[in-house]
Amino acid sequence: MKKTRIINNRPMVFAALGLMLGIFISFFAIQNKILFWIVLGVVLSISGFLFFKKNFIIAVILLFFAAGYLGHYVQYNSSYQSYNPDEGYFITAKVAKINRGEKYDNLTLKILKIDGFKAKGQAHLRVYGENNFEIFDTVEFYGKIENKKIEFSDHASRASYGNGVFYNMEMIGVLDVDKNLTFSEKIRKRMTLPMDEYMKEPNKAFAHSLLFGDVSWVSPQELEAIRVSGLSHIFAVSGLHIGFVVAIFAFLMKKIRIHRMLSMAIMAGILFMYCLITAFPPSAVRAAIMAVSYLLAQAVYKKSDGLSSLAFASVVMLLISPRTLFSLSFIMSLAAVFGIFLFFKPIYNFFMQKSKNKFRKYVSASCALSLSANIFLLPLCLNVFGVISLYFLPANLIVLPIVTVGYILLFVAGVLSLVWQGMGFLFLMPDIVLDIIRFLVNILSRLPYASLPSSGMGIFTAVYVIAMILISRYVLLDKQQKITAFSAILFVGIILLIIF
């Protein structure tokens, strides 16, 4: 009897799942060293036995599990330090991020030294009253350090841990503030310096957010408007921005007829530099790795598989820093792209219905992109933020094309200003575009029921995710089998929801 294949064999996807599961389990086992080493020994023993029995697929999955499990343990013990909250310390740190509020500002500090010794990780610092600190300032101060509690059940704690923010700091007295910039910071500063002359202050803040994911100067009111209108992804460096960069330089290199392999190498260098000046946010790194793998496949005339590229990017990032698995930016980026790969094509085909109308093609593609990305973002938004943006679909349809124009104009003006500051007048054009974007964002955020508060999905989240994967085009069951399995999973989910 012939076996029915449920899914296609994608080794990289299985490797990524094994790696993620290993890191996830390690998060709990890390507190009990005896249990930790017992689990690792058992996994490696089973993997060795399966290799001996020539069951290579499961053996390799278990090896990646062990790599994630042990890798997270090593990273945790080499980066996390304990400090006495009742003692004072002399601290040298660089301002990496500023979240502005009405009563106080929250600063994220990259710790350089504590009492003269090099330190790892980042810290949160709350500044009340007037805040004169700027991004990239190196601050020397005397203060207190409190270790953040790492709790998996708490979203904020998990996100802080994933981003490498291990401490809360209290500033007692400032000793010195230095403007010493690194190479990448000097590049970013030179790219944006003409904005002071040619752009309005609110537009300059939006420009920094669009180019570098830096919302430090965006007002709390406009940040809330962006979130409510469902456009937060536009103002965080992600696949959208990496796609713009690739499209711009691919067009230029195609015009001057550069060889494919050389073009791929140049593009990889450009994407690395872009990630460098944006401080390597997980969403941008994931998109950059996927873009390079796609370009490499094109260069050697091979077909690129989206899911395998996504899995490969995840494996590379998690092997370098296993803790990234708990970063909200990484999780949301992964969820959005996963949803696009699984559901974009069927949703697009549903809207198009064999039509060849260009306007309908644009609307269908935009709707399919937004809907497919939000299929797996929905439970995240409900569980983490407790709200859902009602107008995210029309907002993306209206604003995204304008953002595309604005981003390209900003990027070109920034790159040319980097070469010669006299080109700064080019920022006059995106300044007009950003006026329009800000106007539309504010209008959309003020519509009735723009955002709806909701409780999280809880344990039903896992049921929802499994059900969505089951009905996707990557699961090779027939329609009747999918309906039966979907109904069974939904029934189990409802029972669990009632019990818990």
C-alpha positions in Angstrom: 0.0 0.0 0.0 1.4 3.4 -1.0 2.0 5.9 1.8 0.3 9.3 1.5 2.8 12.1 1.8 1.5 14.8 4.1 4.3 17.4 3.5 7.2 17.8 1.1 10.7 17.0 2.4 12.4 20.2 3.3 15.5 19.4 5.4 16.3 23.0 6.3 12.8 23.5 7.7 13.1 20.4 9.9 16.6 21.6 11.0 15.1 25.0 12.0 12.3 23.5 13.9 14.7 21.2 15.8 17.0 24.2 16.6 14.0 26.3 17.9 12.7 23.5 20.0 16.1 23.0 21.6 16.4 26.6 22.5 12.8 26.7 23.8 13.3 23.7 26.1 16.7 25.0 27.2 15.0 28.1 28.5 13.2 26.0 31.2 15.9 23.4 31.8 18.7 26.0 32.3 17.6 26.5 35.9 18.3 22.9 36.9 21.9 21.9 35.8 21.5 18.2 36.6 18.3 18.0 34.5 19.9 20.0 31.8 22.8 17.6 31.3 20.6 14.5 31.6 18.3 15.8 28.7 21.3 16.7 26.5 22.9 13.2 27.1 19.6 11.4 26.3 19.1 13.5 23.1 22.7 12.9 21.8 22.4 9.2 22.6 19.2 8.8 20.7 20.7 10.8 17.8 23.8 8.5 17.7 21.5 5.4 17.8 19.4 6.7 14.9 22.6 7.5 12.8 23.7 3.9 13.4 20.2 2.7 12.2 20.6 5.0 9.2 17.5 7.1 10.2 19.4 10.2 9.2 16.5 12.8 9.1 15.4 12.4 12.7 19.0 12.1 13.8 19.9 15.4 12.2 16.8 17.1 13.7 18.0 15.9 17.1 21.5 17.2 16.5 20.1 20.6 15.7 17.9 20.3 18.8 21.1 19.7 20.8 22.9 22.6 19.1 20.1 25.0 20.1 19.8 23.5 23.6 23.5 23.7 24.3 24.0 27.0 22.4 21.4 28.8 24.5 23.0 27.5 27.7 26.4 28.7 26.7 25.1 32.2 25.6 23.1 32.6 28.8 26.0 31.8 31.1 28.5 33.9 29.1 26.4 37.1 28.9 24.3 37.3 32.0 25.9 38.8 35.1 24.4 39.5 38.6 24.7 42.8 40.4 23.8 44.0 43.9 20.9 46.4 43.5 21.9 48.1 46.8 25.4 49.1 45.6 26.5 51.9 43.4 28.5 51.4 40.2 30.5 53.6 37.8 28.9 52.9 34.4 29.9 53.8 30.9 27.1 53.1 28.3 26.0 54.2 24.8 22.4 55.4 24.2 21.0 52.8 21.7 17.3 53.7 21.7 15.0 56.3 23.2 11.2 55.8 23.7 9.7 59.2 24.5 6.8 59.5 26.9 4.8 62.4 28.4 6.2 62.1 31.9 9.4 60.3 31.3 11.6 58.8 28.6 12.8 55.1 28.5 16.3 54.8 27.2 18.0 51.5 26.1 21.7 51.6 26.9 24.4 49.4 25.4 26.6 48.7 28.4 30.3 49.3 27.7 31.9 49.2 31.2 30.9 48.7 34.8 33.4 49.8 37.4 36.1 49.8 34.6 35.4 46.3 33.4 33.8 45.4 30.1 30.2 44.3 30.4 27.8 42.5 28.1 24.1 43.1 27.4 21.9 46.2 27.5 19.9 48.0 30.1 16.8 50.1 30.5 17.1 53.6 32.1 14.1 55.8 32.9 14.8 59.5 32.7 12.3 62.0 34.2 12.0 65.6 33.3 14.1 67.2 30.5 16.1 64.6 28.6 19.1 66.0 26.8 20.5 62.7 25.7 20.6 61.7 22.0 21.1 58.5 20.1 24.8 57.4 20.1 25.7 59.5 23.1 28.3 57.8 25.3 27.3 58.5 28.9 29.5 58.1 32.0 27.4 58.1 35.2 27.2 56.8 38.8 24.1 54.6 39.4 22.5 51.4 40.5 21.9 48.2 38.6 19.0 45.8 39.1 18.9 42.4 37.3 15.7 41.9 35.3 13.7 38.8 36.2 13.5 36.4 33.3 10.1 34.9 33.2 8.8 33.0 30.2 5.2 33.6 31.0 5.7 37.4 30.9 5.7 39.0 27.4 7.8 42.0 28.4 10.4 39.9 30.3 10.7 37.5 27.4 11.1 40.3 24.9 13.7 42.1 27.0 15.7 38.8 27.3 15.5 38.2 23.6 16.8 41.6 22.8 19.7 41.2 25.3 18.3 43.8 27.8 19.2 42.2 31.2 19.2 45.1 33.6 17.2 48.1 34.9 19.4 51.1 35.8 19.0 54.1 38.0 21.1 57.2 37.3 22.3 59.0 40.4 24.7 61.5 38.8 26.1 62.1 35.3 29.9 62.4 35.1 30.4 63.0 31.4 28.6 62.8 28.0 30.7 62.1 24.9 29.8 62.3 21.2 32.4 59.7 20.1 30.9 57.8 17.1 31.7 54.5 15.6 32.3 54.0 11.8 28.7 52.9 11.2 27.3 55.7 13.4 29.3 58.3 11.4 27.9 56.9 8.1 24.3 57.2 9.5 25.0 60.7 10.8 26.4 61.9 7.5 23.5 60.5 5.6 20.9 62.4 7.7 22.8 65.6 8.5 21.1 67.7 5.7 17.7 66.8 7.1 18.1 69.5 9.7 18.1 72.1 7.0 15.7 70.7 4.4 13.0 68.8 6.5 10.4 69.8 9.1 11.1 68.4 12.6 8.1 65.9 12.7 9.0 64.7 9.1 12.7 64.3 10.1 11.5 62.0 12.9 9.5 59.9 10.5 12.4 59.8 8.1 14.7 58.4 10.7 12.1 55.8 11.6 11.6 54.8 7.9 15.3 54.6 7.1 16.7 53.1 10.3 13.8 51.9 12.4 14.7 54.7 14.9 11.5 56.1 16.5 13.5 58.1 19.1 12.2 61.5 17.9 8.7 60.5 16.9 6.1 61.9 19.3 4.2 59.5 21.5 0.9 60.7 19.9 2.1 59.9 16.4 3.6 56.5 17.5 0.2 55.6 18.9 -1.5 56.8 15.6 0.9 54.5 13.6 0.1 51.5 15.9 -3.7 52.1 15.8 -3.8 52.4 12.0 -2.0 49.1 11.6 1.1 50.5 10.0 3.8 49.7 12.6 5.6 47.3 10.3 6.3 50.2 7.9 8.3 52.1 10.5 10.5 49.2 11.7 13.3 48.0 9.4 12.1 44.7 8.0 11.7 42.7 4.8 9.8 45.7 3.2 12.9 47.9 3.6 15.4 45.3 2.5 13.2 44.6 -0.5 13.4 48.3 -1.4 17.2 48.4 -1.1 17.5 45.2 -3.2 15.2 46.6 -5.9 17.1 49.9 -6.1 20.5 48.4 -6.5 19.4 45.4 -8.6 17.9 47.9 -11.1 21.2 49.9 -11.2 23.4 46.8 -11.6 21.2 45.4 -14.3 21.4 48.7 -16.2 25.2 48.6 -16.1 25.2 44.8 -16.9 27.3 43.5 -13.9 27.8 39.7 -13.8 25.3 37.9 -11.7 27.9 36.5 -9.1 29.6 39.9 -8.8 26.1 41.6 -8.5 25.2 39.1 -5.7 28.5 39.8 -3.8 28.0 43.6 -4.1 24.4 43.3 -2.9 25.5 41.2 0.1 28.0 43.9 1.0 25.3 46.6 0.7 22.8 44.7 2.8 25.5 44.0 5.4 26.3 47.8 5.6 22.6 48.6 5.8 22.0 46.1 8.7 25.2 47.5 10.4 23.9 51.2 10.4 20.5 50.0 11.6 22.2 48.0 14.5 21.2 44.6 13.1 17.5 44.3 14.0 16.4 40.7 13.8 13.7 41.4 11.2 16.3 43.1 8.9 18.9 40.5 9.3 16.4 37.7 8.5 15.3 39.6 5.4 18.9 40.2 4.3 19.9 36.6 4.7 16.9 35.5 2.7 17.6 38.1 0.0 21.2 36.9 -0.4 20.2 33.2 -0.5 17.6 34.1 -3.2 20.2 36.2 -5.2 22.7 33.3 -4.9 20.2 30.9 -6.3 19.5 33.3 -9.2 23.2 33.7 -9.8 23.7 29.9 -10.2 20.4 29.5 -12.1 18.7 27.5 -9.4 15.1 27.9 -8.2 14.8 29.3 -4.7 12.3 27.8 -2.2 10.8 30.4 0.1 10.2 28.2 3.1 13.7 26.8 2.9 15.2 30.3 2.6 13.2 31.4 5.7 14.4 28.3 7.6 18.0 28.9 6.5 17.9 32.5 7.7 16.4 31.4 11.0 19.1 28.7 11.5 21.9 31.2 10.8 20.5 33.8 13.2 19.8 31.3 16.0 23.2 29.6 15.7 24.8 33.0 16.1 22.5 34.1 18.9 20.1 31.5 20.3 18.5 34.1 22.5 17.1 35.8 19.4 14.3 33.2 19.4 12.6 35.2 22.2 12.9 38.6 20.5 9.5 39.9 19.6 10.9 41.5 16.4 12.2 38.1 15.3 9.0 36.3 16.1 6.7 38.8 14.4 9.0 38.9 11.3 9.0 35.2 11.1 5.2 34.9 11.6 4.5 37.5 8.9 6.8 36.0 6.2 5.5 32.4 7.1 2.0 33.6 6.6 2.9 35.2 3.2 4.5 32.0 1.9 1.5 29.8 3.0 -1.4 32.0 2.0 -0.4 34.8 -0.4 -0.9 32.8 -3.6 -4.4 31.3 -2.8 -5.7 34.7 -1.5 -4.3 36.5 -4.5 -5.9 34.0 -6.9 -9.2 34.3 -5.1 -9.2 38.1 -5.6 -8.0 38.0 -9.2 -10.3 35.4 -10.6 -8.3 35.2 -13.8 -8.7 38.9 -14.4 -5.9 40.8 -16.2 -6.9 44.3 -15.1 -3.8 46.1 -13.8 -5.6 48.0 -11.0 -7.3 44.8 -9.8 -3.9 43.1 -9.9 -2.5 45.8 -7.6 -5.4 45.7 -5.2 -5.4 41.9 -5.2 -1.7 41.7 -4.5 -1.9 44.3 -1.7 -4.9 42.7 0.0 -3.3 39.2 -0.3 0.0 40.5 1.2 -1.7 42.2 4.2 -4.1 39.4 4.9 -1.6 36.6 4.6 1.0 38.4 6.8 -1.6 39.0 9.4 -2.9 35.5 9.6 -0.1 34.5 12.0 0.4 38.1 13.4 -3.2 38.1 14.7 -2.6 35.8 17.7 0.6 37.7 18.5 -1.1 41.1 18.5 -3.9 39.8 20.7 -1.6 38.0 23.2 1.1 40.7 23.4 -0.7 44.0 22.8 -4.3 43.1 23.6 -5.6 45.1 20.6 -6.3 44.6 16.9 -6.2 47.3 14.2 -9.6 47.3 12.4 -8.4 49.3 9.3 -5.0 47.6 8.7 -6.2 46.5 5.2 -7.3 49.9 3.8 -4.5 51.6 5.6 -1.9 49.4 3.8 -3.7 49.8 0.5 -3.7 53.6 0.7 -0.4 54.4 2.6 2.0 51.7 1.4 2.4 53.0 -2.2 3.1 56.5 -0.8 5.6 55.0 1.7 7.3 53.2 -1.2 7.9 56.5 -3.0 8.9 58.3 0.2 11.4 55.6 1.2 13.1 55.5 -2.2 13.4 59.3 -2.2 14.8 59.2 1.3 17.3 56.4 0.6 18.6 58.0 -2.6 18.9 61.4 -0.9 20.7 59.8 2.0 23.2 57.8 -0.1 24.0 60.8 -2.3 24.4 63.0 0.8 26.8 60.5 2.1 28.9 61.0 -1.0 28.5 64.8 -1.1 26.6 66.9 1.4 25.7 69.4 -1.3 23.0 66.9 -2.4 21.1 67.5 0.8 18.5 69.6 -1.0 17.0 66.3 -2.3 15.4 65.8 1.1 12.9 68.5 0.1 11.0 65.9 -2.1 10.5 63.3 0.6 9.6 66.0 3.1 6.5 66.7 1.0 5.7 62.9 0.8 6.1 62.5 4.5 3.6 65.4 5.1 1.0 63.3 3.2 1.9 60.1 5.1 1.6 61.8 8.5 -1.8 63.3 7.4 -3.2 60.0 6.3 -1.9 58.1 9.4 -3.6 60.7 11.7 -6.9 60.5 9.7 -6.9 56.7 9.8 -6.2 56.5 13.5 -9.1 58.8 14.3 -11.7 56.7 12.5 -14.4 55.1 14.7 -13.3 51.8 16.2 -9.8 52.1 14.7 -8.5 49.7 17.2 -10.4 47.1 19.2 -9.3 45.9 22.6 -9.3 42.2 23.1 -8.1 39.6 25.5 -5.4 37.2 24.4 -6.0 33.8 22.7 -4.1 31.9 25.5 -3.8 28.2 24.9 -6.0 28.5 21.8 -3.1 30.1 20.0 -1.4 26.8 19.5 -4.6 25.3 18.1 -5.1 28.3 15.8 -1.5 28.1 14.4 -1.7 24.3 13.8 -5.1 24.7 12.1 -3.8 27.5 9.8 -0.8 25.4 8.8 -3.1 22.4 8.2 -5.3 24.2 5.7 -2.3 25.8 3.8 -1.2 24.7 0.4 2.0 23.1 1.8 0.0 20.3 3.5 -0.6 17.7 0.8 -3.9 16.3 2.1 -7.1 16.4 -0.1 -9.9 18.9 0.7 -12.0 16.4 2.6 -9.1 15.2 4.8 -8.2 18.8 5.6 -11.8 19.6 6.6 -12.0 16.5 8.9 -8.6 17.3 10.5 -9.4 21.0 10.9 -12.7 20.2 12.6 -11.0 17.7 15.0 -8.3 20.3 15.9 -10.9 23.0 16.4 -13.0 20.7 18.7 -9.9 19.9 20.8 -9.1 23.6 21.0 -12.6 24.5 22.2 -12.4 21.8 24.9 -9.0 23.0 26.1 -10.3 26.6 26.1 -13.2 25.6 28.4 -11.0 23.5 30.7 -8.3 26.1 31.1 
